[in-house]
Amino acid sequence: MGHTVRIQRRATFAAAHILCRPDWSDERNREVFGACATDHGHNYIVEVTVGGPLDAETGMVVNLKHVDTVLRRYFIDAVDHHHLNRDVAFMQGIVPTAENVALVAFRQLEPHLKPARLLKVRIVESENNAAEAIAD
């Protein structure tokens, strides 16, 4: 019987955002999102977990250089030192909570990590706040 192995890769990016809904009043946005209802930024950590069977020749699930390339090309380059609300096409119309950033990152990365399967994207927004998007 074959085994599935999981590997994890992490990277960092810095980005600004504002948590607000344009269809809500400033008061309602402050009530729901608190201090995050104004422009601010974070030094984020993104952790990507992929899994699959080991390649018999390499002993790897997937080459980590490939994971790094995909992570940079399809996510980091678009978000690093950008404003998530204003500058990032795949974040348009989405409130950039940690949860939504994790979900969007998962959707951006998933098609490009074959033959491995993307299992989880974890976004660490601050020392006290993280969110995970997990494969169904």
N, C-alpha and C positions, 0 to 999 in steps of 0.2 A: 504494500500500500504506500502511495506517495504522500508526502507531507507538504503542507503549505507553510511557507516561511514569510514573516513580515519584517520589513526594514523601515527605518524612519530616517528622514533627512530634514534638517532645519535650516532656515535662512532668516534674515532680518530685513526689514524695510521701515522707512519712516514716511508717514503720510499725515496729512491734515484732513479733517472732516468736520461736519456739523450734523448733529442729529436733530432733524426737524422735518416736518411735513409741510409743504407749501400750502396745502389746503386747510391748515390749522392756523389759528391766531398765534401771535407770539406768546401770549399768556398760556394757551393750551400746550404749546411746545415746551415752554419752561416747566409747566406742571408735570408733564410726562417725562421729559428728557433731562430736566435739571440743568446743571452747569454745562452739560454737553450740548445744549441748544444754542451754543455760540461756537464760533470757529476755534478749533484747538487741534493739537496733533498728538501722535503717539509714536514711539519706537516699538514697532510690532515684531513679534516672532511668528513665523509660519512653520508649522511642522507637518510634513507630508508622510503618511504611512502607506506603503504599497505592499502587496503580497502576491504570492503565487508559488508554483513549484520551482525548485532549483534547476537551473540549466546544468545538465550533466557535464558539459565541457568547462564551464566557467565557475561553477559552484555558487553562482549568484542568482537572485530572483530577477534583478535587472541591474545594469551597470549604473552606479551612483552618478557617474558623469552624465548619463542620459537624464536621470532625475533632475540633476542640477540645471541642465540645459533647458528642459521643459519648464521647470519652475521659474527660471529667469525669463525665458522668451514669452511665456504665456501669462505670467502673473507679475513677477517682481518688476520687470522693466516698465510695465504699465502703471504701477502704483507707487513705486519708490520716489520719494520727494515730490509727490503730486497731491492735489486736493481730490479726495475720493468723490465728492459730490460734483465737482466742476470739470475735472480733467480726465476722468477715466470713463471711456465709452461704455464698458460693460457694467458700470455702476450707475449709469444714468437712470433716474427715476426710482432708485432704491435707497431707503434710509440705511446708511452705512454703519449699522450696529456691528458688533463683533460677530454676531450670529450670521448676519447677511454677508459680511466679508468672507467668512468661512464657507458659506454655501456657494457664493459666486466663485471663489477660488477653486472649490471642488469642481464646479461645472467647467471652468476654464481649463483645468489640468487633466481631467479624466480621459478625454479622447486621445491624449498624446503620450500616455505612459505604457502602452502596450509593449511587450506582452504581459507585463505585470498589471495587476488590478489595483486601482486606487481605492483604498479602504477608508481613509480618514484624512481630513485636513483640520488642523487645530490652529486657531488664531489666538495668540496671547496679546491682548491689547494693553494690559498693565499688569503690575505685580499681583493685583487682586482680581483680574477679569480675563477670562478666556472662553472661547466657544469652539465647538467641534461640529463639523459636518461629516456624517458617517454614511458609507455605502448602504443601500437597502439590502 
